[in-house]
């Protein structure tokens, strides 16, 4: 028996949770087999009805006994959430600690992946995923916690054994309106800790001090744990960190931002009591998630597909590949429609600064005109660039420019396999397009 707020998920015997936002779907839930209504309204329905003060409190208390058996690790930040979570997921499973992952690229459990509508699902879906994890024998759940979820109380009632704040840069200003609200939404997570109250912070983030809570065990990467030096190559990154003693690591991850992601994951698990020597020995085996600096070799060139869709993320990935010995960088980039317009000019400028050639294209225009979006980006453009609104043709052109040890960056969509155009979701995968094109060369 499960609790649901979405009538579509209700099956025979489940309880349907009702508030003012979803009460119009009560009849649908009853038709689907709901055996009881839990509500915080004053209405009575045709099946057994229980009135409560707060349905979110009811969800948390209903699942509490089982959820308390799980170690919860929460990761928030503008960039790096997915990679950091995915690393923790791999690291724990590799040493026999059964772990599930909830986040942008889906729900990972037992090597199976279930797609999710949001980085952090609705509260009823989230608690049911935690229940699935418990029922499958998981000891740990690592999850991305978005600013939207924190502001909308989707993680109501959860307490984490450890949290990580990767970084905070400008993003989601269409929703939060200003950085103060964005930061305050994310800060909520530092008051949701239990046990040793482990909070991992990134000194490289200019806002990190705002996430220091004196009642937590705050560990600052770059201060308490120092990254001494690193060297980025096309196939690997060598890095030395100082954690009481010097530790040398060889990672398959590229970019100094990914070094921070790895070190934050490593330190979190060490603080939770897992033996760090196992992770050190296997450090090269841990991979970035799909669509995060995902590399495809093409003749003597390299193609990278990455989810970078904020100014800071675009800057990080392009600065990384500029450090790799190559004969030039070609970048394909767009910006999402019906989202922060302020970031478009910045992204256009960054792409031109760190690329030898830029192709501006569409990237989930949603309800906006793709040409209008690109025109906003072009306000920051200079040097060698062109506009190809058809993303498939843009990728074809980018690949045609590869000759003699060049790098092609395809940014913005990463793991996504769709384009949203005028409210309609069309299948489109950057990876599929690349593989189809190069297979014909």
C-alpha positions as a Markdown table, in Angstrom:
| # | Residue | x | y | z |
|---|---|---|---|---|
| 1 | Unk | 0.0 | 0.0 | 0.0 |
| 2 | Unk | 1.3 | 3.4 | -1.0 |
| 3 | Unk | 0.5 | 7.1 | -0.5 |
| 4 | Unk | 0.0 | 9.2 | -3.6 |
| 5 | Unk | -0.9 | 12.8 | -4.5 |
| 6 | Unk | -1.1 | 12.0 | -8.2 |
| 7 | Unk | -4.2 | 10.0 | -9.0 |
| 8 | Unk | -2.5 | 8.4 | -12.0 |
| 9 | Unk | -0.2 | 6.4 | -9.8 |
| 10 | Unk | -2.9 | 5.1 | -7.5 |
| 11 | Unk | -3.6 | 1.4 | -7.6 |
| 12 | Unk | -6.0 | -0.8 | -5.6 |
| 13 | Unk | -5.6 | -0.3 | -1.9 |
| 14 | Unk | -3.5 | 2.9 | -2.0 |
| 15 | Unk | -4.3 | 6.0 | -0.1 |
| 16 | Unk | -4.9 | 9.3 | -1.9 |
| 17 | Unk | -3.6 | 12.5 | -0.3 |
| 18 | Unk | -5.7 | 15.5 | -0.9 |
| 19 | Unk | -5.1 | 19.2 | -0.6 |
| 20 | Unk | -6.6 | 22.2 | -2.4 |
| 21 | Unk | -4.3 | 21.7 | -5.4 |
| 22 | Unk | -5.4 | 18.2 | -6.3 |
| 23 | Unk | -8.8 | 17.7 | -4.8 |
| 24 | Unk | -10.4 | 17.8 | -8.3 |
| 25 | Unk | -8.7 | 14.4 | -9.0 |
| 26 | Unk | -10.3 | 12.5 | -6.0 |
| 27 | Unk | -12.8 | 10.7 | -8.3 |
| 28 | Unk | -10.0 | 9.6 | -10.6 |
| 29 | Unk | -8.1 | 8.2 | -7.6 |
| 30 | Unk | -11.2 | 6.4 | -6.4 |
| 31 | Unk | -11.7 | 4.9 | -9.8 |
| 32 | Unk | -8.1 | 3.7 | -9.8 |
| 33 | Unk | -8.7 | 1.8 | -6.5 |
| 34 | Unk | -7.9 | 4.2 | -3.7 |
| 35 | Unk | -9.1 | 2.7 | -0.4 |
| 36 | Unk | -8.8 | 5.8 | 1.7 |
| 37 | Unk | -8.6 | 9.6 | 1.4 |
| 38 | Unk | -6.2 | 11.5 | 3.6 |
| 39 | Unk | -6.9 | 15.2 | 3.4 |
| 40 | Unk | -6.2 | 18.6 | 5.0 |
| 41 | Unk | -9.5 | 20.1 | 3.7 |
| 42 | Unk | -12.9 | 20.1 | 5.4 |
| 43 | Unk | -14.5 | 17.9 | 2.8 |
| 44 | Unk | -15.8 | 14.4 | 3.2 |
| 45 | Unk | -15.6 | 12.0 | 0.3 |
| 46 | Unk | -17.5 | 8.8 | -0.8 |
| 47 | Unk | -14.8 | 6.5 | 0.7 |
| 48 | Unk | -13.2 | 6.4 | 4.1 |
| 49 | Unk | -11.7 | 9.9 | 4.8 |
| 50 | Unk | -9.2 | 10.9 | 7.4 |
| 51 | Unk | -8.6 | 14.6 | 8.1 |
| 52 | Unk | -5.1 | 15.7 | 9.1 |
| 53 | Unk | -3.5 | 19.0 | 9.8 |
| 54 | Unk | -0.8 | 18.7 | 7.1 |
| 55 | Unk | -0.5 | 15.9 | 4.5 |
| 56 | Unk | 3.2 | 16.4 | 4.1 |
| 57 | Unk | 3.6 | 15.6 | 7.8 |
| 58 | Unk | 1.5 | 12.6 | 7.3 |
| 59 | Unk | 3.7 | 11.3 | 4.4 |
| 60 | Unk | 6.8 | 11.8 | 6.5 |
| 61 | Unk | 5.4 | 10.0 | 9.6 |
| 62 | Unk | 3.9 | 7.2 | 7.5 |
| 63 | Unk | 7.2 | 6.2 | 5.9 |
| 64 | Unk | 9.4 | 7.2 | 8.8 |
| 65 | Unk | 10.3 | 3.8 | 10.3 |
| 66 | Unk | 11.7 | 2.5 | 7.0 |
| 67 | Unk | 13.2 | 5.7 | 5.8 |
| 68 | Unk | 15.1 | 6.1 | 9.1 |
| 69 | Unk | 16.9 | 2.8 | 8.2 |
| 70 | Unk | 18.5 | 4.5 | 5.2 |
| 71 | Unk | 21.6 | 6.7 | 5.2 |
| 72 | Unk | 20.6 | 9.7 | 3.2 |
| 73 | Unk | 23.2 | 11.9 | 1.3 |
| 74 | Unk | 21.8 | 15.1 | -0.2 |
| 75 | Unk | 23.7 | 17.2 | -2.8 |
| 76 | Unk | 22.7 | 20.7 | -3.9 |
| 77 | Unk | 24.4 | 23.4 | -5.9 |
| 78 | Unk | 24.1 | 25.0 | -9.3 |
| 79 | Unk | 26.5 | 22.7 | -11.1 |
| 80 | Unk | 28.1 | 19.4 | -10.2 |
| 81 | Unk | 25.1 | 17.8 | -8.4 |
| 82 | Unk | 24.6 | 14.9 | -10.9 |
| 83 | Unk | 28.3 | 14.0 | -11.2 |
| 84 | Unk | 28.9 | 14.1 | -7.5 |
| 85 | Unk | 25.9 | 12.0 | -6.7 |
| 86 | Unk | 26.7 | 9.5 | -9.5 |
| 87 | Unk | 30.3 | 9.2 | -8.2 |
| 88 | Unk | 29.0 | 8.4 | -4.7 |
| 89 | Unk | 26.5 | 5.9 | -6.2 |
| 90 | Unk | 29.4 | 4.1 | -8.0 |
| 91 | Unk | 31.8 | 4.3 | -5.1 |
| 92 | Unk | 29.5 | 2.7 | -2.6 |
| 93 | Unk | 28.2 | 0.0 | -4.9 |
| 94 | Unk | 31.7 | -0.9 | -5.9 |
| 95 | Unk | 32.5 | -1.8 | -2.2 |
| 96 | Unk | 29.3 | -3.7 | -1.7 |
| 97 | Unk | 27.3 | -1.0 | 0.0 |
| 98 | Unk | 24.0 | -1.2 | -1.9 |
| 99 | Unk | 23.1 | 2.4 | -2.9 |
| 100 | Unk | 20.4 | 4.0 | -5.1 |
| 101 | Unk | 20.6 | 7.4 | -6.8 |
| 102 | Unk | 17.8 | 10.0 | -7.4 |
| 103 | Unk | 18.4 | 12.9 | -9.6 |
| 104 | Unk | 18.5 | 14.6 | -13.0 |
| 105 | Unk | 19.4 | 11.5 | -15.0 |
| 106 | Unk | 16.8 | 9.3 | -13.3 |
| 107 | Unk | 16.4 | 6.8 | -10.5 |
| 108 | Unk | 19.2 | 4.3 | -10.4 |
| 109 | Unk | 18.5 | 1.0 | -8.6 |
| 110 | Unk | 19.9 | -2.5 | -9.2 |
| 111 | Unk | 21.5 | -1.3 | -12.5 |
| 112 | Unk | 18.1 | -0.2 | -13.8 |
| 113 | Unk | 17.2 | 3.3 | -14.6 |
| 114 | Unk | 13.8 | 4.9 | -14.2 |
| 115 | Unk | 13.3 | 8.4 | -15.8 |
| 116 | Unk | 12.0 | 11.2 | -13.6 |
| 117 | Unk | 10.2 | 14.4 | -14.4 |
| 118 | Unk | 12.2 | 16.5 | -12.1 |
| 119 | Unk | 15.7 | 16.5 | -10.5 |
| 120 | Unk | 14.0 | 16.1 | -7.2 |
| 121 | Unk | 10.6 | 14.5 | -7.6 |
| 122 | Unk | 7.3 | 15.5 | -6.0 |
| 123 | Unk | 7.2 | 14.6 | -2.3 |
| 124 | Unk | 4.9 | 11.5 | -2.8 |
| 125 | Unk | 7.1 | 10.2 | -5.6 |
| 126 | Unk | 10.2 | 10.9 | -3.7 |
| 127 | Unk | 9.1 | 9.0 | -0.6 |
| 128 | Unk | 8.0 | 6.1 | -2.7 |
| 129 | Unk | 11.4 | 5.9 | -4.4 |
| 130 | Unk | 13.0 | 5.9 | -0.9 |
| 131 | Unk | 10.6 | 3.0 | 0.0 |
| 132 | Unk | 11.6 | 1.2 | -3.2 |
| 133 | Unk | 15.2 | 1.6 | -2.2 |
| 134 | Unk | 14.5 | 0.2 | 1.3 |
| 135 | Unk | 12.6 | -2.7 | -0.1 |
| 136 | Unk | 15.5 | -3.5 | -2.4 |
| 137 | Unk | 17.9 | -3.7 | 0.5 |
| 138 | Unk | 19.7 | -0.4 | 0.0 |
| 139 | Unk | 21.7 | 0.9 | 2.8 |
| 140 | Unk | 22.3 | 4.4 | 1.3 |
| 141 | Unk | 20.4 | 6.7 | -1.0 |
| 142 | Unk | 22.2 | 9.6 | -2.6 |
| 143 | Unk | 20.0 | 12.3 | -4.1 |
| 144 | Unk | 20.2 | 15.6 | -5.8 |
| 145 | Unk | 18.2 | 18.3 | -4.0 |
| 146 | Unk | 17.2 | 21.2 | -6.2 |
| 147 | Unk | 16.5 | 24.8 | -5.1 |
| 148 | Unk | 12.9 | 24.3 | -6.4 |
| 149 | Unk | 12.5 | 21.2 | -4.2 |
| 150 | Unk | 13.8 | 23.0 | -1.1 |
| 151 | Unk | 11.6 | 26.1 | -1.7 |
| 152 | Unk | 8.5 | 23.9 | -2.5 |
| 153 | Unk | 9.1 | 21.6 | 0.5 |
| 154 | Unk | 9.4 | 18.5 | -1.6 |
| 155 | Unk | 11.9 | 17.0 | 0.8 |
| 156 | Unk | 9.7 | 17.7 | 3.8 |
| 157 | Unk | 10.5 | 15.5 | 6.8 |
| 158 | Unk | 13.8 | 14.2 | 5.5 |
| 159 | Unk | 17.0 | 14.4 | 7.6 |
| 160 | Unk | 20.3 | 13.8 | 5.9 |
| 161 | Unk | 23.4 | 12.0 | 7.3 |
| 162 | Unk | 25.6 | 14.3 | 5.0 |
| 163 | Unk | 25.0 | 17.1 | 2.6 |
| 164 | Unk | 27.2 | 18.6 | -0.1 |
| 165 | Unk | 26.9 | 22.1 | -1.5 |
| 166 | Unk | 28.9 | 22.0 | -4.7 |
| 167 | Unk | 28.7 | 25.7 | -5.7 |
| 168 | Unk | 26.2 | 28.5 | -6.2 |
| 169 | Unk | 26.2 | 30.6 | -9.3 |
| 170 | Unk | 23.4 | 32.4 | -11.1 |
| 171 | Unk | 20.6 | 30.1 | -12.3 |
| 172 | Unk | 16.8 | 29.8 | -12.2 |
| 173 | Unk | 16.3 | 33.5 | -11.9 |
| 174 | Unk | 13.1 | 33.1 | -13.8 |
| 175 | Unk | 11.8 | 31.3 | -10.7 |
| 176 | Unk | 13.7 | 32.7 | -7.8 |
| 177 | Unk | 13.8 | 36.3 | -9.2 |
| 178 | Unk | 17.1 | 37.1 | -7.4 |
| 179 | Unk | 20.2 | 35.5 | -6.0 |
| 180 | Unk | 19.2 | 36.1 | -2.4 |
| 181 | Unk | 16.1 | 34.0 | -2.8 |
| 182 | Unk | 18.0 | 31.3 | -4.7 |
| 183 | Unk | 20.7 | 31.1 | -2.0 |
| 184 | Unk | 18.1 | 31.2 | 0.9 |
| 185 | Unk | 16.2 | 28.3 | -0.8 |
| 186 | Unk | 19.4 | 26.2 | -1.0 |
| 187 | Unk | 20.4 | 27.1 | 2.6 |
| 188 | Unk | 17.4 | 25.2 | 3.9 |
| 189 | Unk | 19.3 | 22.0 | 3.5 |
| 190 | Unk | 22.0 | 22.8 | 6.1 |
| 191 | Unk | 19.3 | 22.6 | 8.8 |
| 192 | Unk | 18.2 | 19.2 | 7.6 |
| 193 | Unk | 21.1 | 17.2 | 9.1 |
| 194 | Unk | 21.2 | 14.4 | 11.7 |
| 195 | Unk | 23.8 | 12.3 | 13.5 |
| 196 | Unk | 27.3 | 13.8 | 12.9 |
| 197 | Unk | 25.7 | 16.6 | 10.7 |
| 198 | Unk | 28.4 | 16.4 | 8.0 |
| 199 | Unk | 28.3 | 19.4 | 5.6 |
| 200 | Unk | 30.8 | 19.5 | 2.8 |
| 201 | Unk | 31.5 | 22.9 | 1.3 |
| 202 | Unk | 33.6 | 24.2 | -1.6 |
| 203 | Unk | 36.0 | 27.1 | -0.8 |
| 204 | Unk | 36.1 | 27.9 | -4.6 |
| 205 | Unk | 32.5 | 28.9 | -4.4 |
| 206 | Unk | 32.3 | 32.6 | -3.4 |
| 207 | Unk | 29.1 | 32.0 | -1.4 |
| 208 | Unk | 30.3 | 29.0 | 0.7 |
| 209 | Unk | 30.5 | 30.9 | 4.0 |
| 210 | Unk | 26.7 | 31.5 | 3.7 |
| 211 | Unk | 26.2 | 27.8 | 4.2 |
| 212 | Unk | 28.2 | 27.4 | 7.4 |
| 213 | Unk | 26.0 | 26.4 | 10.3 |
| 214 | Unk | 27.9 | 26.2 | 13.6 |
| 215 | Unk | 25.9 | 23.2 | 14.7 |
| 216 | Unk | 27.2 | 21.2 | 11.7 |
| 217 | Unk | 30.5 | 19.5 | 11.1 |
| 218 | Unk | 31.6 | 21.8 | 8.2 |
| 219 | Unk | 34.4 | 20.5 | 6.0 |
| 220 | Unk | 35.7 | 22.9 | 3.4 |
| 221 | Unk | 37.3 | 21.5 | 0.3 |
| 222 | Unk | 40.2 | 23.8 | -0.5 |
| 223 | Unk | 40.8 | 24.7 | 3.2 |
| 224 | Unk | 40.4 | 21.6 | 5.4 |
| 225 | Unk | 41.1 | 19.3 | 2.5 |
| 226 | Unk | 43.5 | 20.9 | 0.0 |
| 227 | Unk | 43.9 | 20.2 | -3.7 |
| 228 | Unk | 47.6 | 20.6 | -4.2 |
| 229 | Unk | 48.1 | 20.2 | -7.9 |
| 230 | Unk | 46.6 | 18.6 | -10.9 |
| 231 | Unk | 47.3 | 17.9 | -14.6 |
| 232 | Unk | 44.6 | 17.4 | -17.1 |
| 233 | Unk | 45.1 | 15.3 | -20.2 |
| 234 | Unk | 42.7 | 14.0 | -22.9 |
| 235 | Unk | 42.3 | 10.6 | -21.3 |
| 236 | Unk | 42.8 | 11.3 | -17.6 |
| 237 | Unk | 43.5 | 13.8 | -14.8 |
| 238 | Unk | 46.3 | 13.3 | -12.2 |
| 239 | Unk | 45.6 | 15.1 | -8.9 |
| 240 | Unk | 47.3 | 15.3 | -5.5 |
| 241 | Unk | 45.2 | 16.2 | -2.4 |
| 242 | Unk | 46.3 | 16.8 | 1.1 |
| 243 | Unk | 44.1 | 15.0 | 3.7 |
| 244 | Unk | 46.5 | 14.8 | 6.7 |
| 245 | Unk | 48.9 | 13.2 | 4.3 |
| 246 | Unk | 49.3 | 13.6 | 0.5 |
| 247 | Unk | 47.2 | 11.3 | -1.6 |
| 248 | Unk | 47.8 | 10.9 | -5.4 |
| 249 | Unk | 44.8 | 10.1 | -7.5 |
| 250 | Unk | 44.3 | 9.2 | -11.2 |
| 251 | Unk | 40.9 | 10.1 | -12.4 |
| 252 | Unk | 39.1 | 9.4 | -15.7 |
| 253 | Unk | 37.2 | 12.7 | -15.1 |
| 254 | Unk | 38.4 | 15.8 | -16.9 |
| 255 | Unk | 38.3 | 19.3 | -15.5 |
| 256 | Unk | 39.2 | 21.0 | -12.2 |
| 257 | Unk | 35.5 | 21.2 | -11.5 |
| 258 | Unk | 35.3 | 17.4 | -11.7 |
| 259 | Unk | 38.3 | 17.2 | -9.3 |
| 260 | Unk | 36.2 | 19.1 | -6.8 |
| 261 | Unk | 33.2 | 16.8 | -7.5 |
| 262 | Unk | 35.3 | 13.7 | -6.9 |
| 263 | Unk | 37.0 | 15.1 | -3.7 |
| 264 | Unk | 33.7 | 16.1 | -2.2 |
| 265 | Unk | 32.3 | 12.6 | -2.9 |
| 266 | Unk | 35.5 | 11.0 | -1.5 |
| 267 | Unk | 35.5 | 13.1 | 1.7 |
| 268 | Unk | 31.8 | 12.6 | 2.4 |
| 269 | Unk | 32.2 | 8.8 | 2.3 |
| 270 | Unk | 35.3 | 9.0 | 4.5 |
| 271 | Unk | 33.4 | 11.1 | 7.0 |
| 272 | Unk | 30.6 | 8.6 | 7.0 |
| 273 | Unk | 33.1 | 5.9 | 8.0 |
| 274 | Unk | 33.8 | 4.1 | 4.8 |
| 275 | Unk | 37.5 | 3.1 | 4.2 |
| 276 | Unk | 39.0 | 5.7 | 1.8 |
| 277 | Unk | 41.9 | 3.4 | 0.6 |
| 278 | Unk | 39.4 | 1.4 | -1.4 |
| 279 | Unk | 38.2 | 4.5 | -3.2 |
| 280 | Unk | 41.8 | 5.7 | -3.8 |
| 281 | Unk | 42.8 | 2.4 | -5.5 |
| 282 | Unk | 39.7 | 2.4 | -7.7 |
| 283 | Unk | 39.7 | 6.2 | -8.5 |
| 284 | Unk | 40.3 | 5.8 | -12.2 |
| 285 | Unk | 37.4 | 3.4 | -12.6 |
| 286 | Unk | 34.7 | 5.9 | -11.6 |
| 287 | Unk | 33.0 | 7.5 | -14.6 |
| 288 | Unk | 31.2 | 10.7 | -15.2 |
| 289 | Unk | 27.4 | 10.2 | -15.8 |
| 290 | Unk | 26.0 | 10.2 | -19.3 |
| 291 | Unk | 26.1 | 13.6 | -21.0 |
| 292 | Unk | 28.7 | 15.0 | -18.6 |
| 293 | Unk | 32.0 | 15.6 | -20.6 |
| 294 | Unk | 31.0 | 12.4 | -22.5 |
| 295 | Unk | 33.8 | 11.8 | -25.0 |
| 296 | Unk | 33.5 | 10.3 | -28.5 |
| 297 | Unk | 36.7 | 9.7 | -30.5 |
| 298 | Unk | 36.4 | 10.7 | -34.1 |
| 299 | Unk | 39.5 | 10.0 | -36.2 |
| 300 | Unk | 42.2 | 12.0 | -34.4 |
| 301 | Unk | 39.7 | 14.4 | -33.0 |
| 302 | Unk | 37.6 | 14.4 | -29.8 |
| 303 | Unk | 33.9 | 15.2 | -29.4 |
| 304 | Unk | 32.5 | 16.1 | -26.0 |
| 305 | Unk | 28.8 | 16.1 | -25.1 |
| 306 | Unk | 28.0 | 18.1 | -22.0 |
| 307 | Unk | 24.9 | 19.3 | -20.1 |
| 308 | Unk | 26.5 | 22.8 | -19.5 |
| 309 | Unk | 23.7 | 25.3 | -19.7 |
| 310 | Unk | 24.7 | 28.0 | -17.3 |
| 311 | Unk | 27.4 | 30.6 | -17.8 |
| 312 | Unk | 29.6 | 29.1 | -15.0 |
| 313 | Unk | 29.2 | 25.5 | -16.4 |
| 314 | Unk | 30.0 | 26.6 | -20.0 |
| 315 | Unk | 33.1 | 28.5 | -18.7 |
| 316 | Unk | 34.3 | 25.5 | -16.7 |
| 317 | Unk | 34.0 | 22.9 | -19.6 |
| 318 | Unk | 35.5 | 25.2 | -22.2 |
| 319 | Unk | 38.4 | 26.3 | -19.9 |
| 320 | Unk | 39.1 | 22.6 | -19.4 |
| 321 | Unk | 39.4 | 21.6 | -23.0 |
| 322 | Unk | 41.5 | 24.7 | -23.7 |
| 323 | Unk | 44.1 | 23.1 | -21.4 |
| 324 | Unk | 44.2 | 20.0 | -23.6 |
| 325 | Unk | 46.7 | 20.1 | -26.4 |
| 326 | Unk | 44.7 | 20.5 | -29.6 |
| 327 | Unk | 44.5 | 22.4 | -32.8 |
| 328 | Unk | 41.4 | 24.3 | -31.8 |
| 329 | Unk | 38.0 | 24.1 | -30.2 |
| 330 | Unk | 34.6 | 24.3 | -32.0 |
| 331 | Unk | 31.6 | 24.8 | -29.8 |
| 332 | Unk | 27.9 | 24.2 | -30.5 |
| 333 | Unk | 25.6 | 26.0 | -28.1 |
| 334 | Unk | 22.1 | 27.3 | -27.5 |
| 335 | Unk | 20.0 | 28.3 | -24.6 |
| 336 | Unk | 16.6 | 27.1 | -23.3 |
| 337 | Unk | 13.4 | 29.0 | -24.0 |
| 338 | Unk | 11.1 | 30.4 | -21.3 |
| 339 | Unk | 14.0 | 30.5 | -18.8 |
| 340 | Unk | 16.6 | 33.0 | -17.6 |
| 341 | Unk | 17.1 | 35.5 | -20.5 |
| 342 | Unk | 19.8 | 37.3 | -18.6 |
| 343 | Unk | 22.3 | 34.4 | -19.0 |
| 344 | Unk | 22.1 | 34.2 | -22.8 |
| 345 | Unk | 24.4 | 37.1 | -23.6 |
| 346 | Unk | 26.9 | 35.8 | -21.1 |
| 347 | Unk | 26.9 | 32.3 | -22.5 |
| 348 | Unk | 27.4 | 33.7 | -26.0 |
| 349 | Unk | 30.4 | 35.7 | -24.9 |
| 350 | Unk | 32.0 | 32.9 | -23.0 |
| 351 | Unk | 31.6 | 30.5 | -25.9 |
| 352 | Unk | 33.4 | 33.0 | -28.2 |
| 353 | Unk | 36.2 | 33.7 | -25.8 |
| 354 | Unk | 37.1 | 30.1 | -25.3 |
| 355 | Unk | 36.4 | 28.7 | -28.8 |
| 356 | Unk | 38.0 | 29.1 | -32.2 |
| 357 | Unk | 34.6 | 28.8 | -33.8 |
| 358 | Unk | 31.1 | 28.8 | -32.4 |
| 359 | Unk | 27.8 | 27.5 | -33.9 |
| 360 | Unk | 24.7 | 29.0 | -32.3 |
| 361 | Unk | 21.7 | 26.7 | -32.4 |
| 362 | Unk | 18.4 | 25.8 | -30.7 |
| 363 | Unk | 18.2 | 24.1 | -27.3 |
| 364 | Unk | 14.7 | 23.4 | -26.0 |
| 365 | Unk | 13.1 | 26.6 | -27.2 |
| 366 | Unk | 9.8 | 25.6 | -25.6 |
| 367 | Unk | 7.3 | 28.4 | -26.3 |
| 368 | Unk | 9.9 | 30.9 | -27.6 |
| 369 | Unk | 11.1 | 31.6 | -31.1 |
| 370 | Unk | 14.5 | 29.9 | -31.4 |
| 371 | Unk | 15.8 | 32.8 | -33.5 |
| 372 | Unk | 14.9 | 35.3 | -30.8 |
| 373 | Unk | 16.8 | 33.2 | -28.2 |
| 374 | Unk | 19.9 | 33.1 | -30.4 |
| 375 | Unk | 19.7 | 36.8 | -31.1 |
| 376 | Unk | 19.9 | 37.3 | -27.3 |
| 377 | Unk | 23.1 | 35.2 | -27.3 |
| 378 | Unk | 24.6 | 37.0 | -30.2 |
| 379 | Unk | 24.6 | 40.2 | -28.1 |
| 380 | Unk | 27.7 | 38.8 | -26.5 |
| 381 | Unk | 29.2 | 37.1 | -29.6 |
| 382 | Unk | 32.3 | 38.1 | -31.5 |
| 383 | Unk | 35.0 | 36.6 | -33.7 |
| 384 | Unk | 34.2 | 33.5 | -35.8 |
| 385 | Unk | 30.7 | 32.2 | -35.5 |
| 386 | Unk | 27.6 | 31.3 | -37.4 |
| 387 | Unk | 23.9 | 30.5 | -36.7 |
| 388 | Unk | 22.4 | 27.2 | -37.6 |
| 389 | Unk | 19.0 | 26.9 | -35.8 |
| 390 | Unk | 18.4 | 23.3 | -36.9 |
| 391 | Unk | 20.4 | 21.4 | -34.2 |
| 392 | Unk | 21.0 | 18.3 | -36.3 |
| 393 | Unk | 22.5 | 20.4 | -39.1 |
| 394 | Unk | 24.5 | 22.3 | -36.5 |
| 395 | Unk | 26.0 | 19.1 | -35.3 |
| 396 | Unk | 26.7 | 18.0 | -38.9 |
| 397 | Unk | 28.5 | 21.3 | -39.5 |
| 398 | Unk | 30.5 | 21.0 | -36.3 |
| 399 | Unk | 31.7 | 17.5 | -37.2 |
| 400 | Unk | 32.6 | 18.6 | -40.7 |
| 401 | Unk | 35.0 | 21.2 | -39.2 |
| 402 | Unk | 37.0 | 18.5 | -37.4 |
| 403 | Unk | 40.4 | 17.8 | -38.9 |
| 404 | Unk | 43.8 | 17.3 | -37.3 |
| 405 | Unk | 43.4 | 17.0 | -33.5 |
| 406 | Unk | 40.5 | 19.4 | -32.9 |
| 407 | Unk | 37.9 | 19.3 | -30.2 |
| 408 | Unk | 34.1 | 19.7 | -30.7 |
| 409 | Unk | 32.0 | 20.7 | -27.7 |
| 410 | Unk | 28.3 | 20.1 | -28.0 |
| 411 | Unk | 26.7 | 21.9 | -25.0 |
| 412 | Unk | 23.4 | 22.3 | -23.3 |
| 413 | Unk | 21.5 | 19.0 | -23.6 |
| 414 | Unk | 23.8 | 16.3 | -22.3 |
| 415 | Unk | 21.8 | 13.2 | -21.4 |
| 416 | Unk | 18.5 | 14.7 | -22.7 |
| 417 | Unk | 16.9 | 12.8 | -25.6 |
| 418 | Unk | 14.3 | 15.4 | -26.6 |
| 419 | Unk | 13.7 | 18.9 | -27.9 |
| 420 | Unk | 10.7 | 20.9 | -26.6 |
| 421 | Unk | 9.3 | 23.0 | -29.4 |
| 422 | Unk | 6.1 | 25.0 | -29.0 |
| 423 | Unk | 5.1 | 22.8 | -26.0 |
| 424 | Unk | 5.7 | 19.5 | -27.9 |
| 425 | Unk | 8.4 | 17.1 | -26.9 |
| 426 | Unk | 10.3 | 15.7 | -29.9 |
| 427 | Unk | 12.8 | 12.9 | -29.7 |
| 428 | Unk | 16.3 | 14.3 | -30.2 |
| 429 | Unk | 19.6 | 13.0 | -28.7 |
| 430 | Unk | 23.0 | 14.8 | -29.3 |
| 431 | Unk | 24.7 | 11.5 | -28.8 |
| 432 | Unk | 22.6 | 9.6 | -31.3 |
| 433 | Unk | 23.0 | 12.3 | -33.9 |
| 434 | Unk | 26.8 | 12.3 | -33.4 |
| 435 | Unk | 27.1 | 8.5 | -33.7 |
| 436 | Unk | 24.8 | 8.4 | -36.7 |
| 437 | Unk | 26.8 | 11.1 | -38.5 |
| 438 | Unk | 30.3 | 9.7 | -37.8 |
| 439 | Unk | 29.2 | 6.1 | -38.7 |
| 440 | Unk | 28.6 | 7.4 | -42.3 |
| 441 | Unk | 32.0 | 9.1 | -42.6 |
